[in-house]
Each structure stands twice: as structure tokens, then as C-alpha cells.
């Protein structure tokens, strides 16, 4: 089992709330300092706390979320072992290696995931629901067992309809006010990483 998060993990409303009603969190400050003591501002150091949106925004910039439009949240292997620390993954090459590890370089599994994501991408492009909703904090869950593999969209707690009949492109980088979630940016990056993993697995198979 493997889970991906998309480009942005916080809602714009969280920014507004943080400005009007600041609520510094000491637990998030400690996590930030542990990862990078220079990350908090002087004011945050003085209060020993950071707002939730600020922490989420910082975390996004320290992972592949900001570079690829998604990050790996966790991997569970068939023996039940779980890995969650993927903060050092920033490049497609690193994601490709993670996918090869997760699938044990099985071509059938890699191809099944790739095919499923292509179908998902086509379905999303034609979906009125997708065009008219902001998809934040949702995940893609990858599950395979022997020759069977599939991907599901999960976690829609922060998926909200857009006001005033607006529509999103989902391929535009986010700036405050445009509400773009970059979902298709991340999905395209994952497809690219899978294509690279398939090529590498095929090359290994040919070599052996």
C-alpha cells in the first residue's frame, strides 16, 4: 500500500483564519525546529509556536509537494512493515526508485498502476464534479497483490465546491486567491515516474 498527497494540503480559508485569529501551535513548532532550526521566523521562535497553515505550507516546501505536485505519505509492504519518512524525496528519480522498491520491480504491477492512472486522468478531465471542486488533502491509494493492482482516490474531507459557478483547471500553480489545487500536476508527475520505473524494470528484465 502506498499513498500520495497532491500539490497543496491546506485550504485558503485556513490562511484567512490564521490572520484573523492566530493560534500558534507548540507541537508544530517543535516538529519544524527538529527538522530545520532555521525554518521558524524570529517571531515564531519568540512565541515557540507556529500556525497550522504556516506549518503545512512549510512542510509542503520541504518535500516533493512543491517540486512535483505530490509527496509520498507512506508505504506498507507485504510483510506489514511501514515507512513514513519521505521528506528527503524531491526528484522524479527518487520517486521512481521508491516505486521500484514498492512494487519489487514487477512489470505487471507497474503497468497496471500506469494504466489505472491514465484512466483516472481521463475520467477527471471529463468530470464536471472535478472541474467545480477544490480537492485539498485528498490522497491516491496504491494497492497490489500478486498480479492485481489498482489505485483509488480517498480522503475528501477538504474537498469543497467552488463559489459562483467557478471552475478550476487543476494544472495551474497555486497563488492565493486562484484556489487551484494542482491535482493534475501531481498526477502527471506520478505517471512520468511510473513510466521511468517501467523502462528500468524492462531493461533489467532484458538484461537478465
Secondary structure, DSSP 8 states (H G I E B T S, - for coil): -EEEE-S--S-HHHHHHHHHS---BHHHHHHHHHH-TTSS-HHHHHHT-B-HHHHHHHHHHTSHHHHHS-EEEEEE-TTS-EE---TT--SHHHHHHHHHHHHTT-HHHHHHHHHHHHHHHHHHHT-HHHHTEE--S-EEEEEEETTEEEEEEE--TT-EE-STT----SSS---TTS----HHHHHHHHHHHHHHHHHHHHHHHHH-
